[in-house]
């Protein structure tokens, strides 16, 4: 075989091998893309992706929130502890930059909360590309997937973070996530920096004497100052004494719950409803035990309505709400033994 022919055959073979390698690589890329897309091709896998992004984004938010606050307080510590100096404009400016991440009135998606919310909604909000589950699959009410996320489990808990007692949307879930993870980050700050409350007050004072921000961003300083004030108040807790006493979430005021029906003998044989303020467990205990009842008149329990009496009965204005101290007479039956 001639040298020229041999070189041609080898060259042709190399080209064929190279060609098939290219096809193989392209196929692998296509397969990977299809596989990636295929992972969200069912409502169940879509819901799994939603759960995963919630885990990832809330973790990022917690870490970045704590980092932003720490950056400001550490700068303050350097000035105050190390150098025994008051806070200067450089410290104030750094704190403005960091706390603006916590509160940005421009609503342009720049704050930590906005970024977290946007990323969660991409994978969780029904109607977005690739999101095949419904919100019912998230809440667990009339869900289509066999295994929902069941945000109904946190309906009451999220009341502590400003919820209304029912997580009815992805945004309401995000609001709860924000409250819970913010408090987690902030409680950590309260023990990392024992003088955090004092220093945050000094930071706000320093921000207050900064030159006015540019007209293109007029609220920069006030946004940051508002975030500093909110954190300071949160760390101080319900008793304003400049000592950390943070409460992660506020105990919700219990809704007025109908405890049982009773006979209003003073108004004749008319049935109304007595309402008792308390948690579900407290209301159940009340209906079961009817604490403080006296077996009089015959066939009925009598008691004075406690401070928990509230609200109007369902047939208002035929019957008005029980007032504190008014007599309540409950039939001795299976409904309210």
Steps between C-alpha positions, in 0.01 A plus 500: 500500500637838409589744772252756360209252499586381852501858630163564331343194661635594844379856456156380394480265797597777740231722353240225543602447861494875560159520332351231723657656807330828409167322452549319829576823684202674345279207589622505857424870526151452358440201728614698802273789406205271448571323827523831682171614354350160554554529875224762508266327261260375766317693772676291766850576370402865454389509862826338607691775318291757685588346835867491405516864396328605824770318696779652293374858484402532865845372596661764279274771638578413862874497434501825299279685748726409787808589294361844415422582863833359619695707248357819645537399864854373451599833346343670800692269734827592333437870556359470851681205661834504322550874454265643765363740240154612402350379175614692197345557156680201351338271756161661443530461123596135530201441726270674253622268227444191716165594652363613163511129414240447772269784402485649151196715425585514129343155450737416217585152619825604670425411863576159647131428551409595144772278357397205713134546411571524127703179499243310703214614277682378189473143624191518721250749353244314285492639146872562476695307234573146613271522803246222455365470854211704641491697820270230637796265466700741715227554760374143512136602452335308213847421367556310175839350583490210746755666733444877545728737693217585746553864590174456691723358774650845554180708477496576872876524537524760223262724694801577718663661198204709390293233328122494509473138613483351152788473250296554182770594249867462421550862606349430843736206536792725404388758757510231768836372380636855513376558854629170634844518339545870578436428866743209487772724359423787737498284813847382402615860468368578849744255658790553259502873580393558864508876438304479176206707627729778625708502182196498273386818674838657428483381140167674453639820643796480262274436203291801598790742450614361166477729197179465304508217246487576127167595344510176300462307827355740756375236747826310538587630846146498636441144379812384682416698813152346508653152481743583782215634717287192434783264592588697814138487615476130419811412697390712796172310526178604674681662795710792375812472716781473242544132591442220248159343541408398148176313443492295183151576387214647698249271665177561306192621676273195503190524287167495675374141471147381564518274801145372535136592486305602804144578598427858589240442771485870574370554146278196485581175326734651245829349394809709444872431485761579757840584355825448682834651402781247493701258298334194351626291793374754754158518338480121496591491869234762569226310322601179673540630851291816516727619779326678785157364421231460760215251458219748520222528395418129476616355170739783424844633580535861606817706492611858463661581167872557546717767343520279193142567396503679169324561174137486402313172466400382151143626541601856597325738553233265636754409765793718591843385610552386857658771707749429773321391816168427333326177591533215254271200532592189305276194462647180643511310175753312289601814312626676809505250788 
